[in-house]
């Protein structure tokens, strides 16, 4: 039975493949070099993994770590730190920022997907006193799209501007776009899922008999 229904397993039980991407050591070193640490700063790696970031923090700082696979959950960490510098799970970035602004005194620096640095999240940082001071775009083979390492600090002027609300296409273009999008989705469904869905429904009927 598990083989028949494996394709439709509830997403909440699946591991997001983008949540287990280990940072190349040399990239972590590059990112860390962009963070303006002060001597004796307490730096947290909230998602240590194999230690790509944690092992590269400069000797002049104090450091701590969390790692869910070792029963140290970042989201239950309550100690105040000066900095959070890490590569967080991409599916939890909103939650990561929400917790980070509560425990960080000086700054937050994260390596995330370019598409994850949204106006909504920049505003969340700014509403809590953090301004983005550096943005470093990079690429790692095997990772989805480009990545960005951003540094956000308190008491600085931001280097990035944004619009919190999206602009709208002209009405005629929007109508055409929606028509094309609908056709694309229908074609994609027929190509990739229609057969699997029929097999699933046939299997459900067998179970109900």
Backbone torsions as a table, in degrees:
resi	resn	phi	psi	omega
1	UNK	NA	-38.4	-177.8
2	UNK	-64.6	-34.2	178.9
3	UNK	-68.4	-36.7	-178.4
4	UNK	-65.5	-36.4	-172.2
5	UNK	-108.8	10.3	-178.0
6	UNK	-60.6	-33.2	-176.9
7	UNK	-68.6	-23.3	-176.2
8	UNK	-111.2	20.0	-179.8
9	UNK	-57.6	140.7	-178.5
10	UNK	-52.7	130.1	-176.4
11	UNK	-59.4	-29.0	-177.3
12	UNK	-66.7	-18.8	179.7
13	UNK	-92.2	-3.3	-177.4
14	UNK	-95.8	152.0	174.9
15	UNK	-89.2	122.3	178.2
16	UNK	-66.0	121.3	-177.1
17	UNK	-60.8	-24.8	178.7
18	UNK	-79.8	-6.0	-179.9
19	UNK	-89.1	-7.8	-177.3
20	UNK	-123.1	43.0	178.3
21	UNK	-98.1	114.5	-180.0
22	UNK	-82.5	131.8	-176.2
23	UNK	-73.5	131.2	172.9
24	UNK	-57.1	139.1	-174.8
25	UNK	-58.9	-41.1	-177.4
26	UNK	-70.7	-30.5	176.0
27	UNK	-69.7	-43.0	177.6
28	UNK	-58.2	-41.5	179.3
29	UNK	-63.5	-41.0	178.2
30	UNK	-62.8	-46.0	-179.0
31	UNK	-62.2	-45.1	-178.3
32	UNK	-61.7	-32.9	-179.8
33	UNK	-65.7	-16.2	-178.8
34	UNK	-89.3	-6.9	-176.2
35	UNK	-93.7	126.0	-176.8
36	UNK	-83.4	70.9	179.1
37	UNK	-66.6	149.7	166.7
38	UNK	-105.4	155.9	178.3
39	UNK	-58.2	136.3	178.5
40	UNK	75.0	6.8	173.3
41	UNK	-58.7	143.8	173.3
42	UNK	-95.2	117.0	-174.7
43	UNK	-113.7	132.3	-179.9
44	UNK	-110.5	130.0	166.0
45	UNK	-99.5	102.1	-174.0
46	UNK	-73.5	-13.8	-175.9
47	UNK	-142.3	71.8	-166.0
48	UNK	-63.8	-36.4	-176.8
49	UNK	56.6	-123.6	178.9
50	UNK	-94.1	5.8	172.3
51	UNK	93.0	19.8	-178.3
52	UNK	-57.1	-44.7	177.2
53	UNK	-81.5	-49.9	-174.1
54	UNK	-54.9	-41.7	-176.9
55	UNK	-75.6	-11.6	-177.0
56	UNK	-105.2	-3.5	176.7
57	UNK	-57.4	141.3	-178.9
58	UNK	-65.1	154.4	-176.7
59	UNK	-66.4	-17.0	-175.7
60	UNK	-79.3	-8.6	-178.8
61	UNK	-106.8	160.8	169.4
62	UNK	-92.8	153.9	-175.5
63	UNK	-143.0	154.1	176.7
64	UNK	-143.6	169.5	-175.8
65	UNK	-150.1	159.8	169.0
66	UNK	-131.7	153.6	174.5
67	UNK	-162.6	113.4	-174.6
68	UNK	-59.6	-32.8	179.6
69	UNK	-70.3	-12.0	176.1
70	UNK	-114.8	23.4	174.9
71	UNK	62.5	30.4	171.7
72	UNK	-121.8	95.4	-171.4
73	UNK	-86.5	123.1	178.7
74	UNK	-56.3	-37.4	-173.5
75	UNK	-75.0	-6.8	173.2
76	UNK	-110.4	5.5	179.9
77	UNK	-78.4	123.7	-174.1
78	UNK	-117.9	-6.1	-179.7
79	UNK	-68.5	137.2	175.7
80	UNK	-73.4	137.8	177.8
81	UNK	-128.9	165.5	175.3
82	UNK	-80.1	-41.7	-176.1
83	UNK	-137.1	145.3	161.8
84	UNK	-110.2	121.7	178.7
85	UNK	-133.3	114.0	-170.8
86	UNK	-167.8	175.4	172.2
87	UNK	-114.8	97.1	-173.5
88	UNK	-82.4	164.1	173.9
89	UNK	-64.5	128.5	-172.2
90	UNK	-64.2	-28.3	-178.4
91	UNK	-76.5	-7.8	-176.0
92	UNK	-122.1	19.7	-172.8
93	UNK	-61.2	-42.0	179.1
94	UNK	-57.9	-48.3	-179.7
95	UNK	-64.5	-36.4	178.6
96	UNK	-61.6	-47.6	-179.8
97	UNK	-64.4	-42.0	-179.6
98	UNK	-58.8	-38.6	179.1
99	UNK	-78.9	-36.5	-177.3
100	UNK	-61.5	-41.1	-177.8
101	UNK	-65.9	-17.4	179.4
102	UNK	-83.8	-29.1	-172.3
103	UNK	-110.5	-11.4	-175.3
104	UNK	-96.5	131.0	-178.9
105	UNK	-89.4	-36.0	-173.4
106	UNK	-112.4	-44.8	-173.7
107	UNK	-166.6	166.4	178.8
108	UNK	-134.3	128.3	179.8
109	UNK	-135.1	119.7	-172.4
110	UNK	-133.1	144.0	172.2
111	UNK	-98.5	113.7	-175.8
112	UNK	-138.4	173.6	175.1
113	UNK	-70.2	145.7	-179.6
114	UNK	-53.9	-41.8	-177.5
115	UNK	-68.3	-15.5	-178.7
116	UNK	-85.0	-12.2	177.5
117	UNK	-88.2	78.9	-173.3
118	UNK	-95.2	158.9	174.5
119	UNK	-53.7	-37.6	179.9
120	UNK	-60.4	-40.4	-177.9
121	UNK	-77.6	-35.4	174.7
122	UNK	-62.5	-41.1	178.2
123	UNK	-64.5	-39.4	177.1
124	UNK	-58.9	-43.5	176.9
125	UNK	-62.4	-48.3	-176.9
126	UNK	-65.5	-36.9	178.4
127	UNK	-62.9	-20.3	179.6
128	UNK	-108.2	16.5	172.7
129	UNK	91.2	5.0	-178.2
130	UNK	-103.5	131.5	178.9
131	UNK	-118.8	138.5	179.4
132	UNK	-73.4	124.4	-177.1
133	UNK	-108.3	-21.5	179.8
134	UNK	-147.1	145.2	176.0
135	UNK	-136.7	120.0	-178.8
136	UNK	-121.1	115.1	-178.4
137	UNK	-94.3	135.3	-178.4
138	UNK	-145.1	176.3	-178.5
139	UNK	-140.5	133.7	176.7
140	UNK	-123.3	124.3	-179.6
141	UNK	-60.5	133.9	-179.3
142	UNK	94.1	-14.7	175.9
143	UNK	-91.7	150.0	-179.6
144	UNK	-71.2	122.4	176.5
145	UNK	56.9	-165.5	177.3
146	UNK	-80.4	161.1	175.9
147	UNK	-116.4	160.9	178.2
148	UNK	-136.3	134.0	172.1
149	UNK	-105.2	116.2	-179.9
150	UNK	-113.9	145.9	176.1
151	UNK	-114.3	124.4	176.8
152	UNK	-121.0	137.2	-174.7
153	UNK	-133.6	159.4	171.7
154	UNK	-87.5	150.5	173.2
155	UNK	62.7	39.0	174.6
156	UNK	-134.7	166.3	174.9
157	UNK	-87.4	137.1	-177.9
158	UNK	-72.3	152.2	177.1
159	UNK	-106.8	5.2	-176.5
160	UNK	-133.2	139.7	175.1
161	UNK	-117.7	161.1	-175.5
162	UNK	-158.3	160.8	172.9
163	UNK	-106.5	123.0	-178.2
164	UNK	-71.8	-20.4	-179.8
165	UNK	-115.5	142.5	179.8
166	UNK	-74.1	151.7	171.8
167	UNK	-84.9	156.8	-178.7
168	UNK	-104.8	143.5	171.7
169	UNK	-65.6	157.9	168.2
170	UNK	-57.4	148.4	-173.8
171	UNK	-55.1	-43.0	-177.5
172	UNK	-65.9	-37.1	178.1
173	UNK	-69.4	-36.3	179.6
174	UNK	-64.1	-42.1	178.7
175	UNK	-61.9	-46.7	179.3
176	UNK	-62.8	-41.5	-179.9
177	UNK	-61.0	-45.5	-178.6
178	UNK	-64.1	-37.1	178.5
179	UNK	-65.4	-45.1	179.5
180	UNK	-66.3	-39.1	179.7
181	UNK	-64.7	-41.5	178.9
182	UNK	-62.2	-44.5	179.7
183	UNK	-64.7	-41.8	179.7
184	UNK	-60.4	-44.7	-178.8
185	UNK	-65.5	-39.7	178.1
186	UNK	-63.9	-45.0	179.9
187	UNK	-64.7	-40.2	-179.5
188	UNK	-64.8	-42.1	178.7
189	UNK	-61.9	-47.4	-178.6
190	UNK	-61.2	-38.4	-176.8
191	UNK	-74.4	-38.5	-168.5
192	UNK	-108.6	-27.2	-170.2
193	UNK	-125.2	-19.5	-173.5
194	UNK	-58.8	-45.6	-179.8
195	UNK	-64.5	-42.1	179.9
196	UNK	-66.2	-38.9	180.0
197	UNK	-64.8	-40.5	178.5
198	UNK	-62.9	-42.3	179.0
199	UNK	-63.7	-37.9	179.2
200	UNK	-63.8	-46.2	-179.4
201	UNK	-66.1	-38.2	177.2
202	UNK	-62.6	-40.6	179.3
203	UNK	-66.4	-37.4	178.1
204	UNK	-63.8	-39.0	179.2
205	UNK	-64.8	-37.8	179.2
206	UNK	-64.0	-41.7	-179.3
207	UNK	-65.5	-33.6	-177.6
208	UNK	-78.9	-18.3	-179.8
209	UNK	-71.6	NA	NA
